[in-house]
């Protein structure tokens, strides 16, 4: 991993990209069958940004740095420029475009008519950061045995995450699991961060010694946080991230399964 983008003063861009992802997520939900662990609500990560992945008619891609939505229907591709659009008008443009191809669907109304704002360079920086951090998360999962969910972005919170299950049915509602992910910022943690937590959280785990880059978080939810800003200041972000994630996984998995 080369140097990580700083992602400074980008709240307006973050908000704009998040709202665009929510529109794409609404179409993913409308045209996808219900999947375990609510994966029919999620978007997939690509070097250009985010995608719904294959849908019955084709797919919707968010080229974040370019500020464009690419829609594929069969062999045809058309683009929608986010500039000048709002979530409300983007939804309408997508629905109208699909109708012209004879495609119907029940996509919930969106009354947000505030235009998207996204600086191209800041959007490119976030896209690069997301791809690089997801690379570390994918390298972590390469060692996992047991049940695993895809690494996806959730439009609601705009965070990327993947679940690990020690064994059995990979059902987050009924099975103990770990969650490792990346958030561009959330309530109480406005700056980007990598996170990990166990569900259920083993008693007495918080306060256990962690690698230097990691720290415990306990406000609103309990788990481990790696601050993006601290990671970006290291000489080798890729190696530091993967090493830290592996140490955190070893700690959490051992306590979750009772092998510690």
C-alpha positions in Angstrom: 0.0 0.0 0.0 1.4 3.4 -1.0 0.8 6.5 1.1 -2.8 6.9 2.1 -4.7 10.1 1.1 -5.2 12.5 3.9 -9.0 12.9 3.5 -9.0 16.3 5.1 -11.9 18.9 4.8 -14.0 16.5 2.8 -17.2 16.4 4.8 -19.3 17.8 1.9 -17.8 15.3 -0.5 -18.3 12.4 1.9 -22.0 13.4 2.3 -22.5 13.7 -1.4 -20.9 10.3 -2.1 -22.9 8.7 0.7 -26.2 10.0 -0.6 -25.4 8.7 -4.1 -24.6 5.3 -2.6 -28.0 5.3 -0.9 -29.7 5.8 -4.2 -27.8 2.9 -5.8 -28.5 0.8 -2.7 -32.3 1.4 -3.1 -32.1 -0.1 -6.6 -30.0 -3.0 -5.4 -32.6 -3.7 -2.8 -35.6 -3.3 -5.2 -34.1 -5.7 -7.9 -32.4 -8.3 -5.7 -33.8 -11.3 -3.9 -33.5 -11.3 -0.2 -30.2 -12.7 0.9 -28.7 -13.9 4.2 -27.1 -11.2 6.5 -29.0 -8.5 4.5 -26.5 -8.7 1.7 -29.2 -7.7 -0.8 -28.8 -4.2 0.7 -25.1 -3.9 0.1 -22.8 -2.6 -2.7 -19.6 -4.1 -3.9 -16.2 -2.3 -3.9 -14.3 -1.7 -7.2 -11.3 0.3 -8.1 -13.6 2.9 -9.6 -15.9 3.1 -6.6 -19.0 1.0 -5.9 -21.4 -1.2 -7.9 -24.7 -3.0 -7.3 -23.2 -6.1 -9.0 -25.3 -8.1 -11.4 -29.1 -7.3 -11.3 -31.8 -8.9 -13.4 -31.5 -6.1 -16.0 -27.7 -5.4 -15.8 -26.0 -3.3 -13.1 -25.4 0.2 -11.7 -21.9 1.4 -11.2 -20.8 4.5 -9.2 -17.7 6.1 -10.7 -17.0 8.2 -7.6 -14.0 10.3 -8.8 -15.7 11.1 -12.1 -19.0 11.8 -10.4 -20.9 9.6 -12.8 -23.4 6.7 -12.6 -23.0 4.1 -15.3 -26.0 1.9 -16.0 -25.7 -1.3 -18.0 -28.8 -2.9 -19.6 -27.9 -5.8 -21.8 -25.3 -4.6 -24.3 -26.2 -0.9 -23.8 -24.5 1.5 -21.4 -25.5 5.0 -20.5 -24.1 7.6 -18.1 -25.7 10.0 -15.7 -23.6 12.9 -14.4 -24.2 13.5 -10.7 -23.5 17.2 -11.1 -26.8 19.1 -10.9 -28.6 16.0 -9.6 -30.1 15.3 -6.2 -31.1 11.9 -4.8 -34.6 12.6 -5.8 -33.8 13.5 -9.4 -31.2 10.7 -9.7 -33.8 8.1 -8.7 -36.2 9.6 -11.3 -33.5 9.5 -14.0 -32.7 5.9 -13.3 -36.4 4.8 -13.2 -37.1 6.7 -16.5 -34.1 5.2 -18.2 -35.0 1.7 -17.1 -38.6 2.2 -18.2 -37.4 3.1 -21.7 -36.0 -0.5 -21.8 -39.2 -2.0 -20.6 -37.9 -2.5 -17.0 -40.3 -1.9 -14.2 -39.5 -2.0 -10.5 -40.7 -0.7 -7.1 -38.0 1.7 -5.9 -39.0 3.7 -2.7 -39.5 7.4 -3.2 -36.7 9.7 -2.2 -37.7 13.3 -1.3 -34.1 14.6 -0.8 -33.8 17.3 -3.5 -30.6 18.8 -2.2 -28.0 18.6 -5.1 -25.0 16.4 -4.7 -21.8 18.1 -3.8 -18.5 16.2 -4.4 -15.1 17.6 -5.2 -13.4 15.4 -7.8 -10.0 15.2 -6.2 -11.5 14.4 -2.8 -13.7 11.8 -4.3 -10.7 10.3 -6.0 -8.8 10.3 -2.7 -11.7 8.5 -0.9 -11.9 5.9 -3.7 -8.2 5.2 -3.5 -8.4 5.0 0.3 -11.4 2.6 0.2 -9.6 0.4 -2.3 -6.4 0.3 -0.3 -8.0 -0.4 3.0 -10.2 -3.0 1.5 -7.1 -4.6 0.2 -5.8 -5.0 3.7 -9.2 -6.4 4.8 -9.1 -8.9 1.9 -5.6 -10.0 2.8 -6.8 -10.6 6.4 -9.7 -12.8 5.2 -7.4 -14.9 3.1 -6.3 -16.7 6.3 -9.8 -17.2 7.7 -11.3 -20.6 8.2 -15.1 -20.9 8.8 -18.0 -18.9 7.4 -17.2 -15.6 5.7 -19.4 -12.9 4.1 -18.3 -10.7 1.2 -16.6 -7.4 1.9 -19.3 -4.9 1.0 -20.3 -1.3 1.5 -23.5 -0.6 3.4 -25.3 2.4 1.9 -27.0 3.2 5.2 -23.8 3.8 7.1 -21.4 4.1 4.2 -19.0 1.7 5.9 -17.4 -1.4 4.4 -17.5 -4.6 6.4 -17.1 -8.4 6.4 -18.1 -11.0 8.9 -16.3 -14.1 10.1 -18.1 -17.1 11.7 -16.1 -19.7 13.6 -18.3 -22.4 12.1 -21.8 -23.5 11.3 -24.5 -21.5 9.6 -23.2 -17.9 8.8 -26.2 -16.1 10.2 -25.3 -12.9 12.1 -28.6 -13.0 14.0 -28.1 -16.5 15.4 -24.3 -17.2 15.3 -21.4 -15.6 17.1 -19.2 -13.7 14.8 -16.5 -11.0 14.2 -17.0 -7.9 12.1 -14.0 -6.2 10.5 -14.6 -3.0 8.5 -13.7 0.5 7.4 -15.8 3.6 8.1 -15.2 7.1 6.5 -16.6 8.5 9.8 -19.7 8.1 11.9 -21.4 9.6 15.0 -18.8 10.0 17.7 -16.0 9.2 15.4 -16.0 11.9 12.7 -12.7 10.9 11.1 -12.2 7.7 9.1 -11.3 4.5 11.0 -10.9 0.8 10.7 -12.9 -1.2 13.2 -13.4 -4.7 14.6 -15.8 -6.2 17.1 -17.1 -9.5 18.4 -20.8 -10.4 18.7 -21.5 -11.2 21.4 -18.6 -9.3 23.0 -16.8 -11.6 25.5 -16.9 -10.4 29.1 -13.7 -8.8 30.4 -12.2 -8.3 26.9 -12.0 -4.5 26.8 -8.9 -3.2 28.3 -6.9 -6.2 27.0 -3.5 -5.1 25.5 -3.7 -4.2 21.8 -1.1 -3.6 19.1 0.2 0.0 19.0 -2.1 1.4 16.3 -5.3 -0.1 17.8 -7.4 1.1 20.7 -10.5 0.1 22.5 -13.7 2.1 21.8 -16.7 1.9 24.1 -19.0 4.9 23.3 -22.2 3.7 21.5 -20.6 0.4 20.6 -17.7 -1.7 21.9 -14.8 -2.8 19.8 -11.4 -2.0 18.4 -10.6 1.1 16.4 -7.6 1.8 14.2 -7.6 5.5 13.5 -7.0 6.2 9.8 -5.0 9.3 10.5 -2.5 7.3 12.6 -2.2 4.6 10.0 -1.6 7.2 7.2 1.4 8.6 9.2 3.2 5.2 9.3 6.0 4.4 6.8 4.4 1.2 5.6 0.6 1.5 5.9 -0.1 -1.8 4.2 2.2 -3.9 6.4 1.1 -2.0 9.6 -2.6 -2.5 8.7 -2.4 -6.2 8.0 -0.2 -7.0 11.0 -2.5 -5.0 13.3 -5.6 -6.7 11.9 -4.1 -10.1 12.3 -3.2 -9.4 15.9 -6.7 -8.1 16.6 -8.3 -11.1 14.9 -6.2 -13.5 16.9 -7.3 -11.9 20.1 -11.0 -11.6 19.3 -11.3 -15.0 17.7 -9.6 -16.8 20.6 -11.9 -15.1 23.1 -15.0 -15.6 21.0 -14.4 -19.3 20.7 -13.1 -19.8 24.2 -9.6 -21.0 23.1 -7.7 -18.2 24.8 
